């Protein structure tokens, strides 16, 4: 299958409500290079996903199996940075917290302020952790 088809395939799979799509370079029998297409989807749309894979690729078959997923509690907050407000995706687990700036917000701020996206990302993370620790300390004092 030509490499240029993979972007089209990914778009079609996301249109059919795939949760995620990724490609893995592999070697098949006789040491032939190939690309493994991986798709995560819900049970309700598995048939649609398989139909896309069979119609839009050169594959002769599809393997499928169920997987279990453990997820963290998630939420979004906005932080104020020198580059504007940036949304932070937060994930919480037992005894820990993670945060990551929303890419599209960082991209937009970097373009508007004509700075590297890394600076916007770092500024957002500093604002997030500062707010988190200040809030945490205030809660402990009350």
N, C-alpha and C positions, 0 to 999 in steps of 0.2 A: 504494500500500500504506500503510495507516495506521501512523503512527509507533510506536504501542504494540506492533506485531507484531515490531519489531526485537529487543527483548530476548528474546522467545520463540524467535525464529530463532537468535540467538546461542547460547542454551542448547542447542537441538537440534543445532547444528553441533558444539559442544564434546562433546556426548554421542556423536557419531559420530567422535570423535577428531581434530577439526580442531586444528591446531597453533596457529593464531591466526585471529581474525576482526576486521575493522574496517570501518567505513563511511566513505565519502567523499561529501560533497555535490557534485553535478555539475549541469550544464545539458544537457538533451537537445535534439533538434531542436525548432524553433519556440520556443526559449529556455525550455523547460519545466523547472522544478526537479525533481531526482530524487536518489536515493541509490544509489551504487554499493556493492555488497556485495563485500568482498574476503575470500578464505579461503585460508589456507595449509594444505596437507594432504600426507600421504605418498601415493605411488602406489597403495598397497594399498587405500586407502579413498576414492579419488577418486569412484568410482561412487556410494557412499553419500552423499557430500557433495553431488554434483550432484542426486541424487534429493531430498534435503532442500530444496535451493534451488528446484527445480521444483515440488515439492508445497506448500511452505510460504510461497511468495511469489507475487507477481503477475507475475513475469518470464515471458517467452516463450522464453528461451534463456539459455545459460550459455557463456561463453568460458573456455577453460582453456589453460594452457601450462606448460611446465616451467621452473623457475628453479633456479639453483645457489646454494648457501649456503656461506659461509666462516664458521667459528665459532672463537671463542677457547677455550683450555683453561679449564675452570671448576672451582670447588670452593667449599665453604662452610666457614666457621669461625665460632666463637662468640666474642664479645667481652663483657667484663664492663663494665657502665656503672652509673652511680648509679641507673638505673631498672631494672636487672636485666640478665640475659644476653640479647644480641641476636645473631641469626645475620647474618653478612655474606656476600653472594654475591661471589665474587672471580672476575675474568676476567684471564688473563695473555696477553700477546702478546710479540713479540720486542722486548725492551727496555722494556716498560711493564706496569703493573698497574692494574686498576680495581677499585673496591669499591663495593657498594651494600647498605645494610641491608635485611633482609627486612621487607617492609611489614607483614605480619601480626604479627610480633614487636613492631615499633614501635607499631602500633595498640594491641595488648594492654597494652604497658608505659605508653603515654600514658593509657589509660583507668584502669589500676590506680593510677597515680601522679597522676592528675588534672593533667596538664601538656599543653601543645601537642605534637602529634606531631613538629613541627619540632625541638623540644628533644631528644627521644629520638633522632631521626635524626642530629642534629649530634653528640650525645654518642657515639653508636655509631661515627660516622666518625672522631671524634677518637681513640677507643680503638683503632680499627683501624689508623689511620696511625701512632699512637704505637707499637703493638706491631710493626708492619711495620718501622719504622725502627730500633727497638731490636734486633729479631731480625737485620736486615740488617747492622747495625754489629757485633753479636756474631759473626756468621759471617765478617765481614772480619777480625776480630781473631784468630780461631783459625787 
